[in-house]
Amino acid sequence: MRIGLVLLAITMMATQALAGSWPDGKRAAVVLTYDDTLPSQLDIAIPALDPAGFKGTFFLIGSKITPEQIPRWRSAAAEGHELGNHTIRHACPQANYPPAKKIDTSEAYDVGTMLTEIRTMNTMLTAIDGKLQHSYAAPCGQHLAGGIDYLPALRASGLVRYTRSADPSERPFDPMDVPARFFPSNATGADLIAAVQEAERKGGMIVLGFHGVGGDYLSVSAKAHAQLLAYLKTHSEAIWVAPFSTVMDYATSHPGPLAIGAARSRVQPRTNSER
């Protein structure tokens, strides 16, 4: 009986959240993020986002920014897109690289070196967009340097406000370890839309991660991306689409939707597709 009452209370709380805990009574928040400073993001993604009225978050790698790109990234930031920190050299675990590569791996870093790189990238971003604060996406979704988790040091440093990871698993809300959902290159528009619809049902937030759009690597097709944007536009009365830091600012000051979403995920069993 007590368990039944608890479930009923959680269901009522969830219903209230779905009634509109996000700005303007929206049912869910969607964040569109793009990694690695890829040309297709400037050539295809942003020209698709702007007519739809959406702004994305672009996590830039310092070593990939060319002089010719700087005015374009500066213009994107001036138009409301967010530029985020993805480090200078994008150091990932050795397992992500060919065996012969030994430099620019996270094993070759230490915590101090990683934080220095993040600080330097912040300076580069400020030179482009004029903003003093930036969000961060950990390279390859992991936060290890020399085998040590540098997230505690990053929290204490104050270098970034929010951190996005690449792990889509549901867990307690942590502004410095926000999960994201990435998709394989053969993902269809229906696949992308289904992920958003799940967030709508839960009344929470989903961070979608992309690399290339219609080109480059780890890309989704321009068609699938356009179909996602069309769905978001058609359902704009229920879905709030905003840059990562904007949504995180709201979520950290209005934790209700995420807290209730977490409660629901603890009560409801996860399906095979969510494991």
Buried (B, 14 or more C-beta within 10 A) or exposed (E): EEEEEEEEEBEEBBEBBBEBBBEEEBBBBBBBBBBBBBBBBBBBBBEBBBEBEBBBBBBBBBEBBEEEBEEBBBEBBEEBBBBBBBBBBBBBBEEBBEEEEEEBBBBBBBBEBBBBBBBBBBEBBBEBBEEEEBBBBBBBBBBBBBEBEBBEBBBEEEBBBBBBBBBBEBEEBEBBBBBBBBBEEEBBBEBBBEBBBBBBEBBBBBBBBBBBBBBBEBBBBBEBBBBBBBBBBEBBEBBBBBBBBBBBBBBEEEEBBBBBBBBBBEEBEEEEEEE
